[in-house]
Amino acid sequence: MRNLAAALFALEKSGSPEQMRELVGKLSDWLQSPEQTGLRRAFTVWIKRVLLPGRMPGVEIPQINDLQEVKAMLAERVIEWTEQWKQEGLQQGMQQGMQQGMQQGMQQGEARMLLRLLARRFGELPEDKRKQIESADTETLLEWSERVLTANSLDEVLH
């Protein structure tokens, strides 16, 4: 990587903090001559003000003045940030799982209630009708539940 545009795109596309740290190290090595001080500073400012806040929202970024400091800071923080992201991912996964579980539980409860009402109104239900009810979505179960009050047969409810 000896092209500034390629370096910029590679940093933007980096998939992990480790990869970002490696790219910053290469960039720092490449821009080490005194006449490239301005470029080093420009990359440092861009990384601190644009790249890192976009990649790590809510993470406090310490004062950094040089690419070497960026590399060192990333090396120190990679483990901490990775653990934080894992925890956030676990929490989000648990919340989604709980929400799905609650929704599934409610749907099963609705199906059980409908089965009880239909059995009370029309007698023992054939197995294929029980399975149809147990596999129905929530909206369909609600429609069928409303029909129980006015239908004259099981088929009228489930049509």
N, C-alpha and C positions, 0 to 999 in steps of 0.2 A: 504494500500500500504506500505509494509515493505520490499520490494525487490528493490534493486537499478536498476536492469535491467527493472523491471516493471515501475519504476518511470521514467526512461529514455524514454521508449516507450510511456508511457502515455503523457509525455510532447511533444514528437514528433507528436503524434496523436491528441493533443488537438485541438478542433475545433474553439476556440474563445480566445481572450485575457483574458476574464473573467475566462475561464476554466484553462488557463495557470497560471493565478495569483493564483487560488485556489490550483493547484497542487504544485506550488512553495512554497506556505504557508505550505502545508502538509509536503513537503520535508524538509523545514527549521525546522519545529517542530520536525521531526524525527531525523534530524542530529544536534541537539543542544548540545550534550555533547562535552566537550573539545577534546576528542580523535578522534572526527569526523571532526575536523577542515579542514584537508586535503580534505576530501570528499566534504565538503561544498564549499571549494575554487574551486575544480575541476568542480563541477556542475555550480558554478557561472561563471567560465571562459567559459565553454561549452555553457551556455545559452547566454552569451554576444557575443561570437565570432562565434557561429554556429547557434543556434536556432533562436534568434531574427533577425539577418540579413537575414536569409532564409525566415522567415515569414513576415518580414516588410522591404522589399528592399527600399532603399532610405530614410528610417527614421533614423535620427541621434539618436544613443543610448548613453545616458550619462554614465559617469564613474560609475561603480558599483563594489563593493568589497565583497559583502556578499549576501546570499540569501534573507535576510531581506530587503536589498536595492533593489534587483530585484523585490520583492513583492511590496514594496512601489512605485517603479518606474512604475510598471505595473498598479497599482491602480490609479496613477495620470494620466497616459497616455492613459488608455483604452478608455475613452470618446473621447479624442482628436483624437486618431487613428481611432476609429469607425466612427466618423464624416468625417474624411479625406477619408476613404475607401468608405463611402456612396457617397460622392461627386464624387470620381473617377468613381464609378459604374454608377452614374447618367450621368456623362459626356460620358462615354463609351456607355451607352444605348442610349443616345440622338444621338451620332454620328452614331451608327448602324441604328437607326430608320430613321435618315435623309438619310443615304445612301440607305436604302431599299426604302424609299419614292421616292427618286430621280430615282432609277432604275425602280420602278413601273410607275412613271410618264412618263419616257422616253418610256417604253414599250406601255403605253396607247397612247402616241403621235404617235408612229410608227404604231399602229393598226389603229388609226384614219386616218392617211395619206394614208395607204394602202386601207382602205375602200373608201376614196374619189377618189383615182386613179382608183380602180376597178369600182366604180359607173360611173365614167366618161367614162371609156373604154367599159364597158359591160352593162350599164344601172342599174336600181334598183336591189339591191342584195336581195336574199331570206333571211329570218330571220335566218335560220339554218347556212347559210354561214357567216352572220354577227357575230353570236355567236362563230363560229369556229375561226374566225379571232381575235375577242376580247379576246379569251382565249388562243391564241397561245403564245409561248415563243418568246423571242427576235430573236433568231437564225432562227426560222421558218418564222417569219415575214420578216426578211431580204431576205431569199430565195424566198419567194413569191413576194416580191417587185421587185426583179431582173427579175422574170418571166413575170411580167406585160408587159414588153417591147416587148416580143417575142411571148407570148401565143395568141392563136386564140379564146380561150374561158375561162370562169371563172373556169371551172373544170381543165383545163390545168395549171392554176396558182396554184390552191390549192391541186393538187395531191401529 
